[in-house]
Amino acid sequence: MEGKVVEVQAAWREGAHVDDAQYRALYEASVSDPDAFWGEHGKRIDWMTPFTKVKNTSFEPGRVSIKWFEDGKTNVAYNCIDRHLETRGDQTAIIWEGDNPDESKHITYRELHAQVCRMANVLRNRGVSKGDRVTLYMPMIPEAAYAMLACARLGAIHAIVFGGFSPDSLASRIQGCTSKVVITADEGLRGGRKVPLKANVDAAIKRIGTDLVEHVIVVRRTGGSVEMEPGRDVYYDEAAEQVTDHCPAEPVEAEHPLFILYTSGSTGQPKGVVHTTGGYLVYAAMTHQYVFDYREGDVYWCTADVGWVTGHSYIVYGPLANGAITLMFEGIPTYPSTSRFWEVVDKHKVNIFYTAPTAIRSLMGGGEGPVKKTSRASLRVLGSVGEPINPEAWEWYYNVVGDKRCPIVDTWWQTETGGILISPLPGATALKPGSATRPFFGVKPEMVDAEGKVLQGPCEGNLCIADSWPGQMRTVYGDHERFEQTYFSTYPGKYFTGDGARRDADGYYWITGRVDDVINVSGHRMGTAEVESSLVAHPKVAEAAVVGYPHAVKGQGIYAYVTLNDGEEGDDALRKELVVWVRKDIGPIASPDLIQFAPGLPKTRSGKIMRRILRKIAEDDFGALGDTSTLAEPAVVEDLIENRQNRP
Ligand code: WT7
């Protein structure tokens, strides 16, 4: 498959922002003189105080510091809304498509302005000001975007928690950033099913105790009945009636935090990734324009949830900074039928469509029929994100969904990177199915071997980035040392992505997946350590080890090896109980797919679990276990193989 090249079609080049020669020239300029390049492109947003300094960054161990445009002042909400009012006040900013196909609406930039100002005033009346953290636990409704932008307008820092996380996960994130205000909805609605968001907030606060959260603002989505704590809880519509729709946008320093987003790592609790104002917005907006080749008037749809970074950068901030029309979808790909995505494309004449490989794979199973009964003539560019897209899914996306007319931009990036780092550009880059291709402007990928030696030419190794780009995360909230330790200590002086990759003779990058103890389930990151600590908290569990294994739809599935306490019997009932336990503890995305009860785990004589062996057995590839001579008890391996769960 590596040999296959899909050349840039003449139609992709026509009217595109850049062709191949322009890409090469701009890329060269961006890495040879970052100050000049970003000094110019930093002006794509409006500054209340213009910057005079551009790049001030160091990846040096012990002194990691990342600042862009540091003496400038601006406001993200101003850039996403106010500056468009004169030229496109009556243009649609957000198309909202409800879970129910009969429900949708258009929100103009002028309406967005009024709504965001109202939400900001509701927050301000509750004491929220610059630097305060506000936790959002929201369904995919326009109020989620209003709340994000309202925080940005005040200089407050939002921390969104995906609606699929459990009350316990929500509680630890509220505590992690000490939010006094939580914005939620009565219930969410997905695939016709209700999600008890407010009840989950109540449970989270119960766990935290009453002295942290002072206000819970509840948007009415379903109208379902929820408990309202007097003095603490207020319905948003009632609070909004009390305020005006005028609220000035607070100018903040370029390095003022815009948001915190928790993400899983290989160890410990999820980290609060901090993104700041100026560099983040410049980078999100610029990548949105070039990677999707966004053009004036295009209808752009990213199917992510605002609970993930993709929703932050490519549903809300990047598109709105560009004055784009961005579609926000409340539902799921399979409701009411598996044609839903394509029906929405036709209904709203979507030009650019951005989704995850797992969604493509789940729809592939239903064949071409549900796709082909729709027109999709409006589509021009297709995007993929979240995990490597396997060539079979790529071909289906390209041939069936895009009718061989639309380029696929396979965008590689991370919560930490703020925006896309490696991706084709539609008018410029010949495509190879399965490759994220070439770096974006200003991005310097470096391949290193296990010893940290920088590799040249075609190679396979660990993917690092040699220098800073404006959208990079700045720190781990409240723990700068952990930031340095996690990303800059493995290969001192470089940002280590945690991903393995291959670079081919054309300089194209092929991401092969995580090389750390992070697994990628349906494009969502999960730390194996988190699932393990949840499992061992169960009273019947003595020890647990969790690894990923190849899963036809999810990309990776969660495989748990569980050792029970003496006297406990492992059976299907207990398997179910453990799945329910983990779902309740972390959330449905952490549900183990396979559980193997194991009398012992393979350990070195010093007691370290040999995950390499566990991964191989979970992959059903035990013929190649490698060296097992350092095991304390080699016999446990035979039992593990004997009772493996992943059999064809
Ligand atoms: C990890 C980051 C960034 C948005 C969604 C995920 C994997 C992401 C690709 C891609 C191969 C990809 C990597 C990365 N990943 N996009 N196009 N090709 N792998 O964000 O939760 O921070 O996860 O997702 O392994 O490290 P995230």
Boltz pocket constraint, residues with backbone or C-beta under 6 A from the ligand:
constraints:
  - pocket:
      binder: B
      contacts: [[A, 263], [A, 309], [A, 310], [A, 384], [A, 385], [A, 386], [A, 387], [A, 388], [A, 389], [A, 410], [A, 411], [A, 412], [A, 413], [A, 414], [A, 415], [A, 416], [A, 422], [A, 436], [A, 497], [A, 498], [A, 499], [A, 511], [A, 513], [A, 514], [A, 520], [A, 523], [A, 524], [A, 525]]
      max_distance: 6.0
